[in-house]
Amino acid sequence: MPHLPTTQSAVLALEELAARHGREVRAQHDIGRDRTFAGLVGTDAAGDGLDAIPHEALLEFGGRPALSVRLFTHDEAVVTVEGIAFDVDRDKVPAFVDAVWKDLVHVKSRTFPPSTTLVVTVPGEDSYREGIGAHDLTPWLAGRIR
C-alpha cells in the first residue's frame, strides 16, 4: 500500500476501497485545534509543523461487519470491527479494512484458560489480535469462531 502522509489521503484511499467493495461510507471531519484531540495536547514537539491545522476524521461503513475508522493527526488510527478496537498505523489501515471485507478474520476461542481473541490476517503482514470480552461476542463474531 502507498504511504498516506495526511488524514485526507487516508480518507480518499478508504473511500476508494469502499467503492470497490460496494460499501457505503459516511465521513465526519474535525479540522482545527478547537475540534481535534491534537489541539488539546498542544504544539508539535518535533517542530515539523505537521499539526499546523490538525485534521481528524471518523469514517463509518455500511454493511456487516460493523466497521469504523478514526484517523488522527499524527499517523495514528483506530479501526473498530464489531465493537473491537485495533490500533493500526495510518498507512496500513486500507490493507486492514480490505482484509476484514475479504473475510480474513477469525475468532480464536480457548477453554482453559478461558479467552477469546479476534484475529485479522493482513496478507504480507503480521496478524492483528485483540481480546474479546464475554459480552462483546456479536452474531457476526460468533460465526467466525475456530
C-alpha positions as CSV (number, residue, x, y, z in Angstrom):
1,M,0.0,0.0,0.0
2,P,1.3,3.5,-0.7
3,H,2.3,5.9,2.0
4,L,-0.6,8.0,3.3
5,P,1.0,11.3,4.6
6,T,-2.2,13.0,5.6
7,T,-5.6,12.3,7.1
8,Q,-7.2,13.4,3.8
9,S,-5.1,11.0,1.8
10,A,-6.2,8.1,4.1
11,V,-9.8,9.2,3.8
12,L,-9.6,9.2,0.0
13,A,-7.9,5.7,-0.1
14,L,-10.6,4.3,2.2
15,E,-13.5,5.8,0.2
16,E,-12.0,4.3,-3.0
17,L,-11.7,0.9,-1.2
18,A,-15.3,1.1,0.0
19,A,-16.4,1.8,-3.6
20,R,-14.6,-1.3,-4.8
21,H,-16.3,-3.4,-2.2
22,G,-19.7,-1.8,-2.8
23,R,-19.8,-0.3,0.7
24,E,-21.5,2.9,1.8
25,V,-19.2,5.3,3.7
26,R,-20.0,8.2,5.9
27,A,-17.2,10.6,6.8
28,Q,-17.1,13.2,9.5
29,H,-14.1,15.6,9.6
30,D,-12.8,17.6,12.5
31,I,-10.4,20.3,11.4
32,G,-8.6,22.8,13.6
33,R,-7.2,22.9,17.1
34,D,-10.5,23.6,18.7
35,R,-12.1,20.5,17.1
36,T,-9.3,17.8,17.4
37,F,-7.5,15.9,20.0
38,A,-4.2,17.3,18.7
39,G,-5.4,20.7,19.7
40,L,-5.8,19.5,23.3
41,V,-2.2,18.3,23.6
42,G,-0.5,21.5,22.4
43,T,2.0,22.1,19.7
44,D,4.0,19.5,17.8
45,A,7.0,18.6,19.9
46,A,9.1,17.7,16.9
47,G,8.6,21.2,15.5
48,D,7.9,19.8,12.0
49,G,4.7,21.8,11.6
50,L,2.5,18.8,10.9
51,D,-0.1,19.9,13.3
52,A,-0.4,23.5,11.9
53,I,-4.0,22.7,11.1
54,P,-4.9,19.4,12.8
55,H,-7.3,17.2,10.8
56,E,-9.0,14.1,12.2
57,A,-11.7,12.0,10.6
58,L,-14.2,9.4,11.5
59,L,-15.4,7.0,8.7
60,E,-18.3,4.7,9.3
61,F,-19.0,1.9,6.7
62,G,-22.3,0.3,5.9
63,G,-22.9,-3.5,5.9
64,R,-21.6,-6.2,8.1
65,P,-19.4,-6.4,9.9
66,A,-19.9,-3.0,11.7
67,L,-16.7,-1.2,10.9
68,S,-15.4,2.3,11.6
69,V,-12.1,4.1,11.3
70,R,-11.0,7.0,13.4
71,L,-8.0,8.8,11.8
72,F,-5.9,11.1,14.0
73,T,-3.4,13.8,13.0
74,H,-0.1,12.0,13.7
75,D,-0.2,8.8,11.6
76,E,-2.5,7.1,14.2
77,A,-5.7,5.3,13.6
78,V,-8.2,3.2,15.5
79,V,-10.2,0.6,13.4
80,T,-13.2,-0.8,15.2
81,V,-14.6,-4.1,14.0
82,E,-17.9,-5.1,15.6
83,G,-17.1,-3.0,18.7
84,I,-13.5,-4.4,19.0
85,A,-10.9,-1.6,18.6
86,F,-7.5,-2.1,16.9
87,D,-4.6,0.4,16.9
88,V,-3.3,0.4,13.3
89,D,-0.7,2.6,11.6
90,R,-2.4,5.0,9.1
91,D,-0.5,3.6,6.2
92,K,-1.8,0.1,7.0
93,V,-5.5,0.9,7.5
94,P,-6.6,0.3,3.9
95,A,-5.0,-3.2,3.9
96,F,-6.5,-4.0,7.3
97,V,-10.0,-2.9,6.2
98,D,-9.6,-4.8,2.9
99,A,-8.7,-8.0,4.9
100,V,-11.8,-7.6,7.1
101,W,-14.0,-7.2,4.0
102,K,-12.4,-10.2,2.3
103,D,-13.3,-12.2,5.5
104,L,-9.7,-12.9,6.5
105,V,-10.9,-12.7,10.1
106,H,-11.4,-15.4,12.7
107,V,-12.2,-15.7,16.4
108,K,-9.9,-17.9,18.4
109,S,-11.5,-19.4,21.4
110,R,-9.7,-21.2,24.2
111,T,-11.3,-23.2,27.0
112,F,-8.5,-23.1,29.6
113,P,-7.5,-20.5,30.5
114,P,-10.7,-19.1,29.0
115,S,-10.1,-16.4,26.4
116,T,-11.5,-15.2,23.1
117,T,-9.4,-13.3,20.5
118,L,-10.4,-11.6,17.3
119,V,-7.6,-12.2,14.7
120,V,-7.4,-10.2,11.5
121,T,-4.9,-11.6,9.0
122,V,-3.5,-9.0,6.6
123,P,-1.6,-10.6,3.7
124,G,2.1,-9.8,3.9
125,E,1.9,-8.5,7.4
126,D,1.7,-9.8,11.0
127,S,-1.8,-10.7,12.2
128,Y,-3.6,-8.2,14.4
129,R,-5.1,-9.6,17.6
130,E,-7.4,-8.1,20.2
131,G,-9.2,-9.8,23.1
132,I,-13.0,-10.1,23.1
133,G,-14.9,-9.8,26.3
134,A,-17.6,-12.4,27.1
135,H,-20.4,-9.9,26.4
136,D,-18.8,-8.5,23.2
137,L,-19.4,-11.6,21.1
138,T,-21.8,-10.5,18.4
139,P,-23.6,-12.9,15.9
140,W,-21.1,-11.9,13.2
141,L,-18.1,-12.6,15.5
142,A,-19.7,-15.9,16.8
143,G,-19.9,-17.1,13.2
144,R,-16.1,-16.9,12.9
145,I,-15.1,-18.9,15.9
146,R,-12.5,-21.6,15.3
